[in-house]
Amino acid sequence: MNRRHKGFGVWLILGLFAARAVAQPPLLWATRWSAETHDRGAWLAADGAGNLYMACEALHVDSNQSDILLIKYNARGAVQWTRLFNGTGNYHDVPSGIAVDHAGNIYVTGASWRGYVFNGGTEYDYLLLKYSPSGSLLWVRYYNGPSSQTTAISDDKAYSIALDSSDNIYLTGFSTAVNPQGSVRYEVATVKYNPEGVQQWARRFHLPLFEGDGGIKVKVDTSGHVYLAGQGTDRITGGRGDAVILLQYDLAGNLNWARTFSASSSLSDFEQPFDLSVDAQGNAYVVGYTWPGAGRRDFFTLKYRPDGTLAWSRIYGRGTDYDDIALSVAVDSTGNVYVAGESDTHDPIDGTDVLLIKYDANGNLQWTRTFEGDRSDFENRPRLALDRRGNVYMGCRADWNDTKYDYSLAKYLPDGTLAFTLRYSAGADTDDLLTDLLIDPMGNLVATGSTYFSSTFSDIITVKYRLAQEGDVNGDGCVDDADLLSVLFAFGQTGSNLQQDLNGDGVVDDADLLTVLFYFGGGC
C-alpha cells in the first residue's frame, strides 16, 4: 500500500464535518406515448448507444383487434420512430419479448392469429419480426406446429426470445401437437433462426403422460448452450399437477439433457416456473412457486450446473398466512442470486407485498427484504436488474395514499441496505403499472409500463433515472469520504471485477484515486 496516499486520505476524511446522505437519482426524463388505442404490456430493450425500444400491445377497442406497437426512443427520450404490425389474420398480434443484436437490429416475438383451421388458417402461431435500426421491417417469420394439419385446434404462442453471440435467434413457448388417439396436447417448442430469418431447427419436447407442456423462458450462455425453462401439466391421469422442466440444447439443436423438478412426491403437488437466468459459468437458475395442493404457495429457487446436476434447491415462505410467488431472478458476477416475487396475505387490509431474497452461490440465505407502499395494499409484478457492483434494483407497482398505483423503484446494496426508493406517478388519478426495467449501457435506470388516464385510453409511460456517478465506488450515488477511503485501502491490488478499479484496467492505482478526487462531492 502507498502510505503517502493513505495518510492524505485520512487527513482529508478528518476534514469532513458530517456524513453525506445517499442522494436520490435525478429523473432525466419521462415520456408518454398516447394514441387512439389501449397500449399496454411494454417490453424493453436497449442498444449500445443507449437507444431504447418498447414492444407493446395496441388494442383497438372498437374492433377488439390488437396490433404490435414498436417504439424507438433516443437516449434523450425523443421518439425516433414508431411501427405498427398487423398480421395476416387481421385480428390479434401480441408481443411477448424483444431483443437487439450487435448491429442494432430489433427482434420482436409473440403470437399472431392467422385464421381458423376450418377456414384454411393456422390459428395462433409463433411470430418473429426483424426491424432495422431505422425502423424498416426486414422480414416476418411464423412457426406453426403440427396439430393444424389434422385437428381443428392449433395454438402456438412464443413466450420468450434470446440471441446468441452470432445474433442467431431462439424462441420458445407453447405449441399444440396430436396424441396417437387423436386428442391435442401442448409441447415445449423451441425454434432457432439465423440473422437472415432462415429457420435452422425446431425442437419439440413433452413429458410422458403430460399434456400441458410449454416453454416459459429461453437463455443462451457464453459457451453456446441453449436453456429452456418450462412447465409440464398432467391432464391425462388427473394426478400430478405441474412440474418444472429445464432443457439444455447445443447450438445445433441436440438435446444435451432434460431435467424435471417437483418439491415433493405428492401427486397433488404443483410447481410453476416464471423466470430463468444463466451465469457466466453456464449455471442455470429457475424460480417460481411450489404448492402442495393445500395451504399456501412458497418460492422455489433452483440452481443447475452446466452438466445438468442439481447444485441446490431452496424453498422459502413467509409463513402459513402468505402466498409467496417468485417471479424474477438475477445473478451477479460472483454467483449471488436475487429472487423477487409477490407475498400475498389475501387480506384486504394487508394486501400484497414484494418479497426480495438474496442467496450466495452455495444457496445460503443472506437476507430477505419486503417492500410496500404506504397503503400496504397491492405491490406486485416485481422486476429485477443488477449493476456491475452487485447492487440490485427492484421495480414494481405499489399502492400509495395520494396517487393510487405508481411505478415504484428501490435500490438495495449487496448487504441488503435500502439505498433509496423512487416513485413515479403519471397523475393523481392514474393507475401506473410497471412491466419492465433495465440498466442501459451508460448505467442509467429505465422503467416502462402502462398507465390508465380517465380521459384517454391506456398509454405507455417510460422513465429514465441517472444512476452512474463517476468516482462512486460503493454505488450509493454520492462520491464522498467512503469512496476515497475504499480506494486508498485497496491501492495496489490487482485482479478482475475490483470495485475500486474505476477505469477497469485491472489495478487500483493513481488513476482511480484521481477519479475519486476529481468527482468528489458529485451526486451528493
BAVEXKOL-468603 format. One line per field, with one value per residue (C-alpha): residue number from 1; x negated, y, z negated; residue in three letters. Coordinates in steps of 0.05 Angstrom, whole numbers, m for minus. Each point is the difference from the previous one (the first is absolute). Example, Ala and Ser with C-alpha at 12.3 -4.5 7.8 and 13.67 -1.06 7.14 Angstrom:
! residues 2
i = c(1|2)
east = c(m246|m27)
north = c(m90|69)
up = c(m156|13)
aa = c(ala|ser)
END
This chain:
! residues 524
i = c(1|2|3|4|5|6|7|8|9|10|11|12|13|14|15|16|17|18|19|20|21|22|23|24|25|26|27|28|29|30|31|32|33|34|35|36|37|38|39|40|41|42|43|44|45|46|47|48|49|50|51|52|53|54|55|56|57|58|59|60|61|62|63|64|65|66|67|68|69|70|71|72|73|74|75|76|77|78|79|80|81|82|83|84|85|86|87|88|89|90|91|92|93|94|95|96|97|98|99|100|101|102|103|104|105|106|107|108|109|110|111|112|113|114|115|116|117|118|119|120|121|122|123|124|125|126|127|128|129|130|131|132|133|134|135|136|137|138|139|140|141|142|143|144|145|146|147|148|149|150|151|152|153|154|155|156|157|158|159|160|161|162|163|164|165|166|167|168|169|170|171|172|173|174|175|176|177|178|179|180|181|182|183|184|185|186|187|188|189|190|191|192|193|194|195|196|197|198|199|200|201|202|203|204|205|206|207|208|209|210|211|212|213|214|215|216|217|218|219|220|221|222|223|224|225|226|227|228|229|230|231|232|233|234|235|236|237|238|239|240|241|242|243|244|245|246|247|248|249|250|251|252|253|254|255|256|257|258|259|260|261|262|263|264|265|266|267|268|269|270|271|272|273|274|275|276|277|278|279|280|281|282|283|284|285|286|287|288|289|290|291|292|293|294|295|296|297|298|299|300|301|302|303|304|305|306|307|308|309|310|311|312|313|314|315|316|317|318|319|320|321|322|323|324|325|326|327|328|329|330|331|332|333|334|335|336|337|338|339|340|341|342|343|344|345|346|347|348|349|350|351|352|353|354|355|356|357|358|359|360|361|362|363|364|365|366|367|368|369|370|371|372|373|374|375|376|377|378|379|380|381|382|383|384|385|386|387|388|389|390|391|392|393|394|395|396|397|398|399|400|401|402|403|404|405|406|407|408|409|410|411|412|413|414|415|416|417|418|419|420|421|422|423|424|425|426|427|428|429|430|431|432|433|434|435|436|437|438|439|440|441|442|443|444|445|446|447|448|449|450|451|452|453|454|455|456|457|458|459|460|461|462|463|464|465|466|467|468|469|470|471|472|473|474|475|476|477|478|479|480|481|482|483|484|485|486|487|488|489|490|491|492|493|494|495|496|497|498|499|500|501|502|503|504|505|506|507|508|509|510|511|512|513|514|515|516|517|518|519|520|521|522|523|524)
east = c(0|m24|0|m9|68|32|m23|26|67|6|m16|53|52|m13|13|71|48|60|19|36|69|13|22|64|m14|26|56|m31|66|69|39|71|22|74|43|72|m13|m10|m76|m25|m49|m64|m64|m66|m69|m60|m55|m73|12|54|59|62|52|69|44|72|69|45|73|52|61|50|m20|m34|m59|m70|m64|m73|m26|m75|m28|m72|m25|m69|m41|33|70|20|42|m40|53|60|23|66|5|65|m6|33|58|18|19|m46|m75|m30|m73|m35|m73|m51|m75|m52|m61|m71|18|60|53|62|37|70|34|70|62|40|70|3|72|40|m23|68|m8|m70|m37|m49|29|m54|m73|m67|m18|m70|m11|m67|m7|m61|m27|37|66|5|36|m53|39|57|m2|54|m5|60|1|24|70|33|m10|44|45|45|m44|m67|m33|m73|m22|m72|m14|m74|m57|m77|m59|m68|m67|9|69|38|70|34|73|38|72|62|18|55|m12|43|2|4|73|15|5|m41|m57|m49|m75|m62|m19|m67|m19|m67|m7|m63|m5|28|63|m15|26|m59|39|62|1|60|2|54|1|33|72|m2|44|m12|m75|m27|m61|m2|m71|m60|m72|m67|m65|m69|m19|56|50|73|42|76|41|72|56|34|72|31|69|3|m2|29|m58|m60|15|m60|m74|m60|m35|m72|m32|m69|m13|m65|m1|15|64|m24|32|m56|45|70|17|64|12|55|m6|32|24|72|46|36|m64|m5|m60|4|m64|m2|m71|m69|m70|m68|m66|m68|m20|62|39|75|48|75|51|75|47|15|69|15|72|24|m22|m44|m51|m75|m59|m45|m70|m40|m72|m24|m71|m18|0|72|m14|42|m49|54|73|31|72|18|66|17|49|68|34|m36|4|m72|m11|m70|3|m70|m72|m68|m71|m61|m72|m19|61|45|73|55|73|61|73|67|19|76|39|67|20|34|m38|m70|4|m62|m73|m61|m48|m75|m49|m75|m37|m75|m30|9|73|m9|52|m33|60|73|35|72|24|67|33|31|69|m26|50|m27|m74|m12|m33|m72|m57|m75|m64|m72|m57|m73|m12|52|54|70|56|72|59|73|70|14|61|m6|50|m6|m7|30|m48|m68|m65|m42|m75|m49|m75|m31|m75|m33|8|75|m1|55|m37|60|71|31|72|27|73|29|55|42|57|m42|m17|m72|m22|m75|m13|m75|m65|m74|m66|m25|m72|m13|23|68|62|58|71|61|72|70|45|75|24|74|5|m37|m19|m58|m67|m73|m42|m76|m46|m76|m42|m74|m36|m71|m45|m74|m42|57|m34|54|58|38|6|m48|m76|m22|m50|22|m19|m67|m17|21|m48|m57|6|4|m58|m47|48|6|54|65|66|m33|50|m54|m29|42|m32|1|m74|m10|m38|21|m49|m10|51|55|m20|1|69|28|m35|22|74|0|68|34|71|2)
north = c(0|70|31|70|m5|m32|55|53|m36|m3|74|16|m44|31|67|m19|23|m43|m63|10|m28|m48|41|m13|m13|56|m12|13|m4|m30|m11|m20|m35|13|m24|m19|m70|m34|m7|m48|m55|35|m41|37|m5|46|3|18|74|5|1|m33|m45|m17|m56|8|m25|52|m20|32|4|7|m65|m38|m8|7|17|2|70|11|67|24|55|31|7|68|m29|28|m46|m21|m41|m46|m61|m37|m73|m32|m73|m38|m21|73|m16|m11|12|2|9|m40|20|45|m3|42|m29|27|41|33|m42|m13|m66|m6|m65|m20|m32|16|m22|m28|m23|m61|m69|m16|62|m19|38|m23|38|27|m8|21|68|30|69|31|75|40|56|50|m37|m38|m67|m48|m65|m37|m73|m46|m68|m46|m66|m66|m1|46|m53|m52|35|60|28|33|44|21|58|24|25|16|21|m3|14|m34|32|m8|33|m64|4|m51|m3|m44|m7|m45|m39|m50|m70|m62|m62|m69|m5|66|48|64|13|58|m7|42|25|34|30|29|50|30|76|m5|m32|m71|m52|m43|m50|m11|m46|m26|m31|m28|m43|m69|3|76|40|72|11|66|46|60|29|m11|21|m12|m4|22|m72|m7|m40|15|m6|m6|5|m23|m36|m68|m11|m69|0|m74|m36|56|m10|46|72|38|m15|44|m18|22|m18|12|m2|13|51|m55|m18|m64|m12|m6|m14|9|9|4|26|m11|21|m64|m68|19|m10|65|41|59|38|60|33|73|21|m26|28|m27|23|6|m71|m30|m14|7|28|m10|32|m5|m28|m67|m19|m66|2|29|59|55|6|11|25|m53|15|m52|1|m50|m9|m1|m77|m1|m19|36|42|20|15|47|9|65|23|55|m45|m33|67|18|m21|10|m1|11|38|26|m23|34|m25|44|m12|m39|m46|34|m12|51|m23|46|m15|13|m17|2|m5|m1|52|62|43|m30|m18|m20|18|m9|m51|3|m55|m7|m66|m9|m45|m61|13|29|52|68|45|13|66|21|61|34|67|41|m32|m72|m20|m30|0|m48|m23|15|3|m2|30|m1|48|m20|12|m50|50|m24|42|m21|30|m14|30|27|29|70|43|62|m26|m71|m48|27|m25|m16|m13|m20|m9|m49|m4|m69|m5|13|73|39|56|37|m5|37|11|24|18|21|37|0|m40|m50|m73|m10|m72|m12|m59|1|34|m2|35|28|m2|69|m24|34|m33|m4|m24|m7|m22|25|50|11|72|10|47|m44|m71|m35|29|m21|37|m5|32|5|15|14|m51|4|49|0|m15|m31|m64|m27|17|43|57|47|7|10|m19|m73|m6|33|m45|m62|17|16|m65|m40|38|m46|m59|m35|m45|1|30|41|50|52|m9|56|0|m76|m8|m55|40|50|57|75|5|m27|45|61|m19|2|65|33|m18|7|26|m20|m25|18)
up = c(0|15|m71|27|35|m60|m46|47|3|m76|m5|51|m33|m68|32|18|m54|14|37|65|12|57|60|37|74|43|50|68|37|2|64|17|63|13|58|15|m26|m67|m1|m53|m19|20|8|m2|33|11|52|m12|13|m53|48|m30|32|m26|28|m22|15|33|m10|45|m46|57|35|m57|48|m28|37|m21|m13|2|m25|5|m46|2|m64|m14|3|68|44|61|34|m14|38|m3|22|21|19|57|m45|m13|m71|m60|3|m70|m19|m55|7|34|14|35|37|6|62|m33|36|m41|m8|m28|m16|m22|30|62|19|71|7|m20|22|31|43|23|m54|m53|m60|m47|23|m27|29|11|29|19|7|21|m45|44|m9|66|m7|28|m6|m34|m22|m27|m32|4|m38|29|m31|52|53|m34|m51|m8|m56|13|m52|4|m43|m11|m71|1|45|m6|46|1|12|76|m2|13|m29|m46|m18|m48|m21|2|63|13|25|10|m44|33|m20|35|m59|m4|m49|m11|8|m12|69|11|66|25|57|29|7|71|m26|25|m49|m23|m41|m41|m60|m38|m70|m44|m63|3|m24|m2|47|m21|13|23|0|m46|9|46|m14|35|m39|22|18|50|m41|8|m64|m2|m63|5|m33|7|m18|m9|31|17|m67|m42|m47|m5|14|28|2|19|65|15|67|28|75|38|56|51|m36|m33|m68|m51|m59|m28|m73|m39|m71|m50|m72|m26|24|m14|60|m19|1|49|25|45|28|19|14|21|m5|22|m28|34|m21|32|m64|9|m52|1|m46|m10|m52|m30|m28|m34|21|m66|m42|28|56|m12|42|31|26|39|21|53|22|74|0|m25|m72|m52|m41|m50|m9|m50|m23|m36|m30|m48|m37|5|7|65|72|26|76|28|67|15|m10|11|m12|m12|23|m63|2|m51|18|m9|3|m1|m1|m32|m72|m8|m65|36|m51|28|m50|2|73|41|m13|44|m30|18|m19|8|0|7|54|m45|m14|m70|m17|m9|m13|16|10|11|37|m3|12|m56|9|m9|53|64|20|56|65|m21|50|m16|28|m25|10|6|m75|m22|m19|14|28|m9|37|m12|m5|m70|m33|m30|m37|42|71|5|33|22|29|m61|3|m55|m3|m49|m14|0|m76|6|m21|34|36|27|25|58|21|66|11|66|m38|m63|33|38|m11|21|13|8|46|15|m20|18|m12|66|24|m30|m69|0|m29|49|m16|45|m5|10|m34|5|6|m14|59|50|15|m35|21|m4|m51|m1|m51|m4|m62|m3|m43|23|m36|17|m62|m40|m24|m46|45|m49|51|m36|9|m71|m54|0|74|m11|m59|39|57|m48|m38|64|32|39|4|67|28|38|m24|m56|m24|m11|71|29|69|6|17|m52|m52|m54|12|6|57|m44|m58|45|26|m71|m16|65|m10|m76|m22|64|m8|m74)
aa = c(met|asn|arg|arg|his|lys|gly|phe|gly|val|trp|leu|ile|leu|gly|leu|phe|ala|ala|arg|ala|val|ala|gln|pro|pro|leu|leu|trp|ala|thr|arg|trp|ser|ala|glu|thr|his|asp|arg|gly|ala|trp|leu|ala|ala|asp|gly|ala|gly|asn|leu|tyr|met|ala|cys|glu|ala|leu|his|val|asp|ser|asn|gln|ser|asp|ile|leu|leu|ile|lys|tyr|asn|ala|arg|gly|ala|val|gln|trp|thr|arg|leu|phe|asn|gly|thr|gly|asn|tyr|his|asp|val|pro|ser|gly|ile|ala|val|asp|his|ala|gly|asn|ile|tyr|val|thr|gly|ala|ser|trp|arg|gly|tyr|val|phe|asn|gly|gly|thr|glu|tyr|asp|tyr|leu|leu|leu|lys|tyr|ser|pro|ser|gly|ser|leu|leu|trp|val|arg|tyr|tyr|asn|gly|pro|ser|ser|gln|thr|thr|ala|ile|ser|asp|asp|lys|ala|tyr|ser|ile|ala|leu|asp|ser|ser|asp|asn|ile|tyr|leu|thr|gly|phe|ser|thr|ala|val|asn|pro|gln|gly|ser|val|arg|tyr|glu|val|ala|thr|val|lys|tyr|asn|pro|glu|gly|val|gln|gln|trp|ala|arg|arg|phe|his|leu|pro|leu|phe|glu|gly|asp|gly|gly|ile|lys|val|lys|val|asp|thr|ser|gly|his|val|tyr|leu|ala|gly|gln|gly|thr|asp|arg|ile|thr|gly|gly|arg|gly|asp|ala|val|ile|leu|leu|gln|tyr|asp|leu|ala|gly|asn|leu|asn|trp|ala|arg|thr|phe|ser|ala|ser|ser|ser|leu|ser|asp|phe|glu|gln|pro|phe|asp|leu|ser|val|asp|ala|gln|gly|asn|ala|tyr|val|val|gly|tyr|thr|trp|pro|gly|ala|gly|arg|arg|asp|phe|phe|thr|leu|lys|tyr|arg|pro|asp|gly|thr|leu|ala|trp|ser|arg|ile|tyr|gly|arg|gly|thr|asp|tyr|asp|asp|ile|ala|leu|ser|val|ala|val|asp|ser|thr|gly|asn|val|tyr|val|ala|gly|glu|ser|asp|thr|his|asp|pro|ile|asp|gly|thr|asp|val|leu|leu|ile|lys|tyr|asp|ala|asn|gly|asn|leu|gln|trp|thr|arg|thr|phe|glu|gly|asp|arg|ser|asp|phe|glu|asn|arg|pro|arg|leu|ala|leu|asp|arg|arg|gly|asn|val|tyr|met|gly|cys|arg|ala|asp|trp|asn|asp|thr|lys|tyr|asp|tyr|ser|leu|ala|lys|tyr|leu|pro|asp|gly|thr|leu|ala|phe|thr|leu|arg|tyr|ser|ala|gly|ala|asp|thr|asp|asp|leu|leu|thr|asp|leu|leu|ile|asp|pro|met|gly|asn|leu|val|ala|thr|gly|ser|thr|tyr|phe|ser|ser|thr|phe|ser|asp|ile|ile|thr|val|lys|tyr|arg|leu|ala|gln|glu|gly|asp|val|asn|gly|asp|gly|cys|val|asp|asp|ala|asp|leu|leu|ser|val|leu|phe|ala|phe|gly|gln|thr|gly|ser|asn|leu|gln|gln|asp|leu|asn|gly|asp|gly|val|val|asp|asp|ala|asp|leu|leu|thr|val|leu|phe|tyr|phe|gly|gly|gly|cys)
END
